[in-house]
Amino acid sequence: MPTECLFREDSYLKDCEARVVAITEQGGIVLDRTVFYATSGGQPGDTGALHLADGTALTIADTIYTDKTKTEIAHVPASGSPALNIGDAVRAFIDWDKRYGRMKVHTALHLLSVVLPFPITGAAVGDADGRADFNIPEAGLDKEAIAGKLAEMIATDAVVSSRWISDAELEANPGLIKSMSVKPPMGTGRVRLIEIDNLDLQPCGGTHVRKVGEIGALTVTGIEKKGKQNRRVRIALA
């Protein structure tokens, strides 16, 4: 059963009412709706808790998709958690501080892809840092120069928004896709775009801040050679 992914429309939701609709063979809890982001695109799944009306609380250690089209989400309970039943009403709470840090880092990586307009071969989003790998023929990257350009964009406090286009529209505009390693999920009929005003537009299912000024100060902590034409750039929140 498809999960209503509330985080796709509002990344700032910290909790929601929901109902258990399925339990996977691995013990994952599928809800009819959720604020929990599921592991995808280099961003880890949210952690948090599910609370029942009687005061019982289950710690959620991870959140994952159960299908390739990313329509159903399973909340993975910590070992030893009490069992839930289909039909149980819960309130789902995410670990907000961890999520908000990831929102900042993920948005910052979009800006990094503007500073370095090369095909992306990999990425990882952390709570306070992240990295992106680029297919760059030549080296010569300068940490201070990259950090300076990122600071200039963050200072604009540009608005970050999302909208949807059809699968056909994306197929007609392949230049929107920056990643060589992770393709946008297609097959449901629509694809989510993230737009940073006057700076960037690309398909992405992750969570982001509303304005780039929320990222704050950034540092470029390292540039590594990961292959003949592959450079890894690491960033961190100040």
C-alpha positions, 0 to 999 in steps of 0.5 A, a space after each residue: 500500500 502506498 505511503 503518504 509521504 508528508 515530508 515531500 510537501 513539507 520537510 519541516 513537519 516533525 510529527 504526524 498522526 498515522 495508522 499501521 497498515 502492514 508489518 513486513 516480513 523483516 518486522 518493518 512497520 508500514 504506516 498510511 502516512 509518515 514524516 519519516 524520510 526513507 534512505 535514498 539518494 545518499 540521504 539516510 533514513 530518519 530515526 525517531 519514535 512511534 507513540 501509542 495512545 496508551 503511552 507505549 513508545 517504539 524507537 525507530 532505528 531506520 526508515 527504508 523503502 520496500 519497493 523500487 518505485 519508492 512508494 511504500 515506507 517501512 519504519 524499522 524498530 529498534 531491537 526489543 521493541 514491543 510489537 504493533 498490530 495492523 490498525 494501531 493508531 500512532 503518532 510518529 516523531 522524527 529526531 528533528 535536530 538530526 533531520 534539520 542538519 541533513 536538510 542544511 547539508 543536502 541543500 548545500 550539496 545542491 549549491 556545490 553542484 552549481 559551483 562544480 557543474 560536472 556530472 555527479 558520480 556519488 553523494 552522501 548526506 550527514 547530520 553536519 557534513 556531506 560530500 559529493 563526487 564529480 566526474 572531473 577530467 582535471 584536478 586543480 580544485 581550490 578549497 577556498 575558492 569553492 567555499 567562497 562561491 558557496 558563501 556568496 550563494 548562501 548570502 543571497 538567501 534564495 528560496 528553495 521550493 519543490 514542484 512536480 513534472 511528469 515522467 515524460 517531461 523529464 525524459 524530454 529534458 535529460 539535462 536536468 539530471 546531474 547524477 550519473 549514479 542515482 537516477 530519479 525514481 520514475 514509473 509513478 507518472 511524476 518526478 519531484 524537482 527542487 528549485 533554488 531561485 536563480 541558482 539550480 533546478 534538478 530532480 530530487 526526493 530529499 529534504 531541504 531548507 526553505 531558504 539557503 540562508 538557513 545553511 549558515 557558514 560552510 567549510 570545504 574540508 577536503 578534496 580527494 582524488 578517487 580515480 582518474 577522473 573522479 574528485 570527492 569534495 567534502 563540506 561541513 556546517 560551521 
